[in-house]
Amino acid sequence: MNDYKTNVLLPAWIFEQAKDKEHLKQLVLEYMQRYPDYVVKSVKKKFAVCERRE
């Protein structure tokens, strides 16, 4: 099993709706459920930095 780092562009509404850092984290994790093979490692600028599992 190989892990690949990949960036997923997050939609603008996540940043608009987030009330604070914890809320942002919650919204990102909810959004990323659409990508079951991706594990979020961090958020940088408008991207979720993820590892993709194959």
C-alpha positions as CSV (number, residue, x, y, z in Angstrom):
1,M,0.0,0.0,0.0
2,N,1.4,3.3,-1.1
3,D,0.5,6.7,0.3
4,Y,0.4,9.7,-2.0
5,K,0.2,13.3,-0.9
6,T,-2.3,15.3,-2.8
7,N,-4.0,18.7,-2.5
8,V,-7.8,18.9,-2.7
9,L,-9.2,22.4,-3.5
10,L,-11.7,23.3,-0.9
11,P,-14.9,25.2,-1.9
12,A,-15.1,28.9,-0.8
13,W,-18.2,28.3,1.3
14,I,-16.2,26.3,3.8
15,F,-14.1,29.4,4.6
16,E,-17.1,31.8,4.5
17,Q,-19.2,29.7,6.9
18,A,-16.4,28.8,9.4
19,K,-16.8,30.7,12.7
20,D,-13.4,29.7,14.0
21,K,-10.5,27.2,13.5
22,E,-12.4,24.3,15.1
23,H,-15.5,24.9,13.0
24,L,-13.3,25.1,9.9
25,K,-11.8,21.7,10.8
26,Q,-15.2,20.2,11.2
27,L,-16.5,21.6,7.9
28,V,-13.4,20.3,6.1
29,L,-13.8,16.8,7.5
30,E,-17.5,16.7,6.6
31,Y,-16.7,17.9,3.0
32,M,-13.8,15.3,2.7
33,Q,-16.2,12.4,3.4
34,R,-16.9,12.6,-0.3
35,Y,-13.4,11.3,-0.8
36,P,-13.2,8.2,1.2
37,D,-9.7,7.3,0.1
38,Y,-8.3,10.6,1.3
39,V,-7.0,11.3,4.8
40,V,-6.7,15.0,5.7
41,K,-3.3,15.9,7.1
42,S,-3.5,19.7,7.1
43,V,-5.2,22.7,5.5
44,K,-3.0,25.2,3.7
45,K,-4.5,28.3,2.0
46,K,-7.5,26.9,0.0
47,F,-6.4,23.3,0.0
48,A,-6.7,20.2,2.1
49,V,-3.4,18.5,2.1
50,C,-4.2,14.8,2.1
51,E,-2.7,11.3,1.8
52,R,-4.4,9.1,-0.7
53,R,-4.5,5.5,0.1
54,E,-4.6,2.9,-2.7
